[in-house]
Amino acid sequence: MNFQEPKGGLVERIARALERLAPLLPRKPNFGEAEAFIWQPEPEAFLPVIEVNRVALSLLKGIDRMRDTLVANTTRFVEGMPANNALLWGVRGMGKSSLVKAVHAAVARDGAESRAPLKLIEIHREDVATLPRCLSHLRAAPETRFLLFCDDLSFEAADASYKSLKAVLEGGVEGRPQNVLFYATSNRRHLMPREMLENERSTAINPSEAVEEKISLSDRFGLWIGFHNCSQDDYLDMVRGYAEYYGLGIGDNELAREALAWAIQRGARSGRVAYQFVQDLAGRLGVRIDAGSER
């Protein structure tokens, strides 16, 4: 015998099947649950960071001019005044990403009761093409200010995602929301390898236009902050600052002698090398420090 299924039951089954096939709507972000978040494009979400990996602003030695410039720019932004997107570029290990995170903490907590909250949003390099989707969520929270941060940003020859970033920084129909500022760090001033630019110059029909199109991305950052190799005095100031902060209790002459020997062994002087030396020294002295707070 054939029993015909009631129409209502069939409709319900079709509706349930369509619900399973339909994409899940992104959950509305709760920016009040943390100071910092990581943008996740699939599925769309802002993952809260309960404890941000950063050092105190006072510990970043030898980069006073860079620090003051970024603090001033960020303070103007959180106060609702005009401010620039910033590109922190230069040699490795001199505290570019540490400075962004430290400045966020200092500015967000200074006068926090009387100003709009300031949140740090990290977007990974490989997710730059999803920036418009990320910004649509930030635009919907105008009562909050956001520092959108991309660490170690650079592009290779076959990578066209830099065009998405260009449109967001300037020139797109929507552009950057007024409550969002974009900070990026890179070892490359123009975000692209020199050999890539030279290749464009040598093979393009119109060399100047080809190169200009590539380097115009870095021009979209109104603020360029350069980081260069540090002097021996700056390096020792960094070491002394860390040693005092962590209470290592070692004489200055011995500290300087060991720190310089460490730098010679590494073949470099930088904030990162200074911190790595202090980690090693603290381990030998049996002093516990926060191993997560690296430049």
C-alpha positions as CSV (number, residue, x, y, z in Angstrom):
1,M,0.0,0.0,0.0
2,N,1.2,3.5,-0.8
3,F,0.8,6.1,1.9
4,Q,1.1,9.6,0.8
5,E,3.1,11.8,3.1
6,P,1.1,14.8,4.4
7,K,2.1,18.0,2.7
8,G,3.0,19.6,6.0
9,G,5.6,16.9,6.8
10,L,7.2,17.3,3.4
11,V,7.4,21.0,3.7
12,E,9.1,20.7,7.1
13,R,11.7,18.2,5.7
14,I,12.5,20.6,2.8
15,A,12.8,23.5,5.2
16,R,15.2,21.5,7.5
17,A,17.3,20.5,4.5
18,L,17.6,24.1,3.3
19,E,18.6,25.2,6.8
20,R,21.5,22.7,6.7
21,L,22.6,23.9,3.3
22,A,22.4,27.6,4.2
23,P,25.6,29.2,5.4
24,L,25.7,30.1,9.1
25,L,25.4,33.8,9.8
26,P,28.5,35.2,11.6
27,R,28.0,35.7,15.3
28,K,27.9,39.4,16.3
29,P,31.2,40.1,17.9
30,N,31.4,41.1,21.6
31,F,34.2,43.6,21.7
32,G,33.7,44.1,25.4
33,E,35.1,40.7,26.4
34,A,38.8,41.4,25.8
35,E,41.4,44.1,24.9
36,A,42.6,42.3,21.8
37,F,41.2,40.0,19.2
38,I,42.4,37.9,16.2
39,W,40.3,38.1,13.0
40,Q,39.3,34.7,11.7
41,P,37.8,34.8,8.2
42,E,36.4,31.2,8.1
43,P,34.0,31.1,9.8
44,E,33.9,34.8,10.4
45,A,34.8,35.6,14.1
46,F,36.9,37.8,16.3
47,L,38.8,35.4,18.6
48,P,39.4,37.1,22.0
49,V,43.0,37.2,23.3
50,I,42.8,36.9,27.1
51,E,46.5,37.7,27.7
52,V,48.3,39.7,25.0
53,N,52.0,38.8,24.4
54,R,53.7,42.2,25.0
55,V,56.2,44.1,27.1
56,A,55.7,47.4,29.0
57,L,56.3,50.6,26.9
58,S,59.0,51.7,29.4
59,L,61.1,48.6,28.5
60,L,61.5,49.5,24.9
61,K,64.9,51.3,24.9
62,G,66.7,53.0,22.1
63,I,63.5,53.8,20.0
64,D,62.3,56.9,21.8
65,R,61.6,58.9,18.7
66,M,59.6,56.0,17.1
67,R,57.8,55.5,20.4
68,D,56.8,59.2,20.8
69,T,55.6,59.4,17.2
70,L,53.4,56.3,17.5
71,V,52.0,57.3,20.9
72,A,51.0,60.8,19.6
73,N,49.4,59.4,16.5
74,T,47.4,56.8,18.5
75,T,46.4,59.3,21.1
76,R,45.0,61.6,18.5
77,F,43.0,58.7,16.9
78,V,41.4,57.6,20.2
79,E,40.5,61.2,21.0
80,G,38.6,61.4,17.7
81,M,41.2,63.7,16.0
82,P,42.8,63.0,12.5
83,A,45.5,60.3,12.5
84,N,47.4,58.4,10.0
85,N,47.8,54.7,9.1
86,A,51.3,53.7,10.1
87,L,54.0,51.5,8.5
88,L,56.7,50.4,10.9
89,W,59.6,49.2,8.7
90,G,63.2,48.3,9.1
91,V,65.7,45.8,10.6
92,R,64.6,42.7,12.4
93,G,64.4,42.5,16.1
94,M,64.2,46.3,16.9
95,G,60.8,46.2,18.5
96,K,58.4,47.1,15.7
97,S,55.6,44.7,16.7
98,S,56.4,45.1,20.4
99,L,56.0,48.9,20.0
100,V,52.5,48.6,18.4
101,K,51.3,46.3,21.2
102,A,52.8,48.4,24.0
103,V,51.4,51.6,22.6
104,H,48.0,50.1,22.3
105,A,48.1,49.1,26.0
106,A,49.4,52.5,27.2
107,V,47.0,54.6,25.2
108,A,44.0,52.3,25.9
109,R,44.5,52.5,29.6
110,D,45.4,56.2,29.8
111,G,42.1,58.1,30.5
112,A,40.1,55.0,29.5
113,E,37.0,56.2,31.5
114,S,36.6,59.4,29.5
115,R,37.4,58.1,26.0
116,A,36.1,55.6,23.6
117,P,37.5,52.1,24.2
118,L,40.5,51.1,22.0
119,K,40.7,47.5,20.9
120,L,43.6,45.8,19.1
121,I,42.6,43.5,16.2
122,E,45.3,41.4,14.6
123,I,44.8,40.2,11.0
124,H,47.3,37.6,9.7
125,R,49.2,38.4,6.5
126,E,47.5,35.5,4.6
127,D,44.0,37.0,5.4
128,V,44.6,40.5,4.0
129,A,42.3,39.7,1.1
130,T,39.4,39.4,3.6
131,L,39.9,42.9,5.0
132,P,36.6,44.3,3.6
133,R,34.7,41.6,5.5
134,C,36.6,42.3,8.7
135,L,36.0,46.1,8.3
136,S,32.3,45.6,7.8
137,H,32.1,44.3,11.4
138,L,34.3,47.1,12.8
139,R,32.2,49.7,11.0
140,A,29.1,48.4,12.7
141,A,30.6,49.2,16.2
142,P,31.2,53.0,15.9
143,E,31.3,53.5,19.6
144,T,34.6,51.6,19.8
145,R,38.0,52.5,18.2
146,F,40.1,49.8,16.6
147,L,43.8,49.4,15.8
148,L,43.9,46.9,13.0
149,F,47.4,45.4,13.1
150,C,49.2,43.2,10.6
151,D,52.6,41.9,11.6
152,D,55.4,41.2,9.1
153,L,53.4,42.4,6.1
154,S,55.0,41.8,2.7
155,F,54.0,40.6,-0.7
156,E,55.6,38.4,-3.4
157,A,55.5,38.7,-7.2
158,A,52.4,36.5,-7.8
159,D,50.4,37.9,-4.9
160,A,47.7,40.3,-5.8
161,S,46.1,40.7,-2.4
162,Y,47.9,43.9,-1.9
163,K,45.3,45.5,-4.1
164,S,42.7,44.8,-1.5
165,L,44.8,46.6,1.1
166,K,45.3,49.6,-1.3
167,A,41.5,50.0,-1.7
168,V,40.9,49.8,2.0
169,L,43.6,52.3,3.0
170,E,42.6,54.8,0.4
171,G,40.7,55.0,-2.8
172,G,37.9,52.4,-2.4
173,V,34.3,53.4,-2.4
174,E,33.9,52.7,1.3
175,G,37.5,53.1,2.3
176,R,38.6,52.8,5.9
177,P,36.0,53.4,8.6
178,Q,36.6,56.4,10.8
179,N,36.8,54.2,13.9
180,V,39.6,52.1,12.4
181,L,43.4,52.8,12.1
182,F,45.7,50.4,10.3
183,Y,49.2,49.6,11.6
184,A,51.6,47.3,9.9
185,T,55.1,46.1,10.4
186,S,57.5,45.0,7.7
187,N,61.2,44.4,7.1
188,R,60.6,46.0,3.7
189,R,60.0,49.7,3.2
190,H,57.9,49.2,0.1
191,L,56.4,45.9,1.4
192,M,57.9,44.0,-1.6
193,P,61.3,42.6,-2.3
194,R,63.9,44.7,-4.1
195,E,64.4,42.1,-6.8
196,M,60.7,42.1,-7.5
197,L,60.7,45.8,-8.2
198,E,63.9,45.6,-10.3
199,N,62.3,42.8,-12.3
200,E,59.3,44.9,-13.0
201,R,61.5,47.8,-14.0
202,S,63.5,45.6,-16.5
203,T,60.7,43.7,-18.1
204,A,57.7,46.0,-18.2
205,I,56.7,47.9,-21.4
206,N,56.4,51.1,-19.2
207,P,58.9,50.5,-16.4
208,S,58.1,53.6,-14.3
209,E,54.3,52.8,-14.3
210,A,54.9,49.2,-13.4
211,V,57.1,50.0,-10.4
212,E,54.9,52.9,-9.3
213,E,51.9,50.6,-9.3
214,K,53.8,48.2,-7.0
215,I,55.2,50.7,-4.5
216,S,52.1,52.9,-4.3
217,L,50.8,50.6,-1.5
218,S,53.4,51.9,0.9
219,D,52.4,55.5,0.0
220,R,48.9,54.8,1.4
221,F,50.5,54.8,4.9
222,G,50.6,58.4,6.0
223,L,53.1,57.6,8.7
224,W,56.4,55.8,8.0
225,I,58.5,54.9,11.0
226,G,61.9,53.5,10.3
227,F,63.9,51.2,12.6
228,H,67.6,50.9,12.1
229,N,70.5,49.0,13.6
230,C,71.2,50.0,17.2
231,S,74.4,51.2,18.6
232,Q,76.4,49.4,21.3
233,D,75.2,51.9,23.9
234,D,71.5,51.5,22.9
235,Y,72.0,47.7,23.1
236,L,73.4,47.9,26.6
237,D,70.6,50.2,27.7
238,M,68.1,47.6,26.5
239,V,69.9,44.9,28.5
240,R,70.2,47.0,31.6
241,G,66.5,47.9,31.4
242,Y,65.4,44.3,31.2
243,A,67.9,43.2,33.9
244,E,66.6,45.9,36.3
245,Y,62.9,45.2,35.5
246,Y,63.3,41.5,36.2
247,G,65.5,42.0,39.2
248,L,68.5,39.9,38.0
249,G,70.9,41.4,40.6
250,I,74.1,41.3,38.6
251,G,76.9,43.9,38.6
252,D,76.9,46.3,35.7
253,N,80.4,45.5,34.5
254,E,79.7,41.8,34.5
255,L,76.3,42.4,32.8
256,A,77.8,44.5,30.1
257,R,80.7,42.1,29.5
258,E,78.4,39.1,29.1
259,A,75.9,41.0,27.0
260,L,78.5,42.1,24.5
261,A,79.9,38.6,24.3
262,W,76.4,37.3,23.6
263,A,75.9,39.9,20.8
264,I,79.2,39.0,19.2
265,Q,78.2,35.3,19.3
266,R,74.9,36.2,17.6
267,G,76.5,38.6,15.1
268,A,73.9,41.3,15.8
269,R,72.8,43.9,18.3
270,S,69.0,44.5,18.6
271,G,66.2,44.5,21.2
272,R,65.4,40.9,20.4
273,V,69.0,39.9,21.0
274,A,69.0,41.8,24.3
275,Y,65.9,40.1,25.5
276,Q,67.2,36.7,24.5
277,F,70.4,37.3,26.4
278,V,68.4,38.4,29.5
279,Q,66.3,35.2,29.2
280,D,69.5,33.1,29.2
281,L,71.0,35.0,32.0
282,A,67.8,34.7,34.1
283,G,67.8,31.0,33.6
284,R,71.4,30.7,34.7
285,L,70.7,32.8,37.8
286,G,67.5,30.8,38.6
287,V,65.2,33.9,38.2
288,R,61.8,33.3,36.7
289,I,60.6,35.8,34.1
290,D,57.7,36.1,31.7
291,A,59.0,34.1,28.8
292,G,56.1,35.2,26.6
293,S,57.1,38.9,26.5
294,E,59.5,38.8,23.6
295,R,60.1,41.6,21.1
